[in-house]
C-alpha cells in the first residue's frame, strides 16, 4: 500500500484556559492525540481540544498508511495581560501588545482608534477609552487608555 499525504490540521492556534475548540482535518479516518495531557486533552475521534493549564501542546493527527499532520496550540490564561502605555497624546500613537492571534477594538472610536491586528492606538481627541483584546472567542482583556492634549515637543519626544 502506498502512503499518501495527510491534509493540514486547521483550527485556532490558541484557546483560553478551560475552553474548548474543535480542530479539523480533511483526510478521513485519523486519530487525534496531544503531546501533554496536563496542558490540554483532545478527543481522539472528534478533534475537540480543551485547555487544562497554561502552556503549549503539539497535536498530532494520524491516519493509517499516511503521513501524520502536526499542529501547535497554546492554552492561555483568561485575561492575558495587555502590555503598553495607559496614555497617548492627541495625534500621537502608542503600541499595545498581548499574546498573538487576537483582535483589537475600542469602545469610543471618536476618542481613540486601534488597529485590529497590530494594537497600534491613535489618539484622536482628549478623553478616556477602553481597548479590548479578544482571543479565542471568549477570552477578552481590557486596557484603559487616556488621550491627552500634548505639545509638539512632547509628541516629538514620544510621550505616550
N, C-alpha and C positions, 0 to 999 in steps of 0.2 A: 504494500500500500504506500502510495506517495504522500508525503507530508504537504500540507497546504498552509497558507498564511492565515493567522487569526486576525480579524479586524481589530482596530484600536479600541480601547476602552473609552467611553465617553461619560461625562458627568461632571459634577462640581469637584474642583480640586481642593476644597476645604469645606468643613462643616463646623458648626458650633458644638460645643460640649453638650451632650445629652440629646442632640437632634440626630435625625436620620436623613439619608438621601439614597436614591436608587441609581446605581451605576448600570451601564448597559454595554452590550457588545453585539454586533450584528451577526457574528458567527454562532450558529446554534450548537447546543449540546455540551457546553462547557460548564465548569465548576469554578466558583469564586473562593478565594482564600485571602486572608490578611496576614501580614508578617508579624503583627504584635497584637494579640487579643486583649492585652491590657490597655491599649490605646483605643482600639476600635474593633467591633465584631461585625462580621458580614455573613449574611445568609448565603450559604453555598449554592443555592439554586436560583434565588431571585436577584442577588446582587445588591440587596438593601444593606447599607452600612450605617452603624450607629456609633457615635463618638462617646467613649467612656472617660478618657482623661486626655489632657492636652498632649500633643505630640504628632508625629508623622508616621504613617504606615505605608508599606508597599502592598498594593492589591495585585493579585495575580488572577488572571482568567485563563484556565487551562482547558483546551479541547483535545481529546484523544486523537493522535495522529496529526496534530497541527502544532505550529509554533504557539507559544503562550504569549499573552499580552500583559504588560505591566503598567501600573498607574499609581502615582504617588498622591496621597490625600492627607491633608493636615486637619487635625482636630484642634480648634482654638477655644479658649475660654470665652464665654458670653461676655460681651462688653470689653473686647480687646481695646486697650487704650489708644487714643489718638495723640500723637506727638506733634508739637508745633506751638506757635505763638497764640496767645489769647487776645492779642490786639493787632490792628493793622491801620495804617494811615488811609485817609480818603485818597483814592487814586493810587494807592500802593498795593503791594501783594504780599502774601505770606503763604508758605508751603506747609501743608499738614500731611501727616503720613500715618499709616497703620499697616496691618498685615495686608499683603497683596491680594487682589481678586475681588474687592468690593466696589461699591459705587458711592459717590459723594453727593449730597444735596444740602440745600439751605432752606430755612423756614421763612426768611424775609429777603427775597430777591431784590427788593428795592434798596436794601442796606448793603448787602454783600452778595457776590456770586462766587460759586465754586465750580471748578471743572470736575465733571462727574467721574473722570478717570484718573486725573493726576493729583487732585487735592489742592490745586493752586487756588487760593482765595484772593479775590479782587475787592478792595474796599470801595464802595460806591458813594455812600453818604454816612454822616455821623449817626450812630445808633448801635444797638446790640442785635445779634443774630445767633441762631443755633445751627451749627453744622452737624449733619448726620452722616454716619458712615454705615451703610448696610452691607452685610456679608452673609452669604449662605441662607438668604431668605428671611430668617427670623433673628439674626444677630445684628443688633443696631447699637451703635455707640454715639454719644452726643458730645459736642465740644462747643462751649460758648465763646464767642469772639466779639470784641468791641471794635467798631470803626471810629477812629478819632481824627479830628482835623489836625494836620501836621504842616509845618513849614516846609518849604522846598529843601532847606538844609537837612532837616530830619529825614526827608524822603531819600536824599542822596546818600545819607549815612546808613540807610537801610533800616530805619526804625520800623518795627513791626508791631 
